[in-house]
């Protein structure tokens, strides 16, 4: 079921009332920075993780 124009308009009005018009651009900027950082991290090569060797076990005689 797709939302109609009235439902979308109601959601936009509710967001404006709840957050105010001053906070919405700041929130959008933070979301954009987060997405940009996430994409940048996905493109980086994974760093090799050094495996720790288990201590050698002594042989029992």
N, C-alpha and C positions, 0 to 999 in steps of 0.2 A: 504494500500500500504506500503510495507516494503522498507526501504532505502537500496540501493545497496552499494557495497563496495566502489565505487567511491564517493558517497555522504558522507559516514562516513569518508573517508580519507580526503575529502575536509573540513569537519567540524573540524577534528583534526588539520589540518594545519592552519585553520583560528584561532582557539583557541591559538595555539602556537604563531602565529604572533601577535595576539592582546595582550595576557597577558605575553608572554615570558616564558621561561622554568623555571625561578627562582620562579615565583609567583604561579605556578600551584600546587606544593606540599604544600605550605602554605595554599592555598585556600582549597585543599582537606582535610588538617588537621582541618581547621576551620569547614568545613561541617561535618566531622566525629564527632568532639566535640559537635556540635549542635545536631546531631542525638542522640548521647549518652545521652546528657542532657535531651532531649525530652523523650526518653524511660525511663529514671530514674524517671522523673516527672510523667509519666503515671503509674508507679508501686507504687508510694507512695499512702498511704491512704488519702482520702480527709479529710481535717480538718473541724470539725463541725463549722458552722457559728452560732453565738449567735443571736437569734432574739430579736429585741427591742420590748418591750411591749408598746402599745399605752397608753397614759395617760388616766386615768379613767375619764369618763364624769360625771359631777354633774347632779343629777336629779333635774328637775325644778318642783316646786309645785305650 
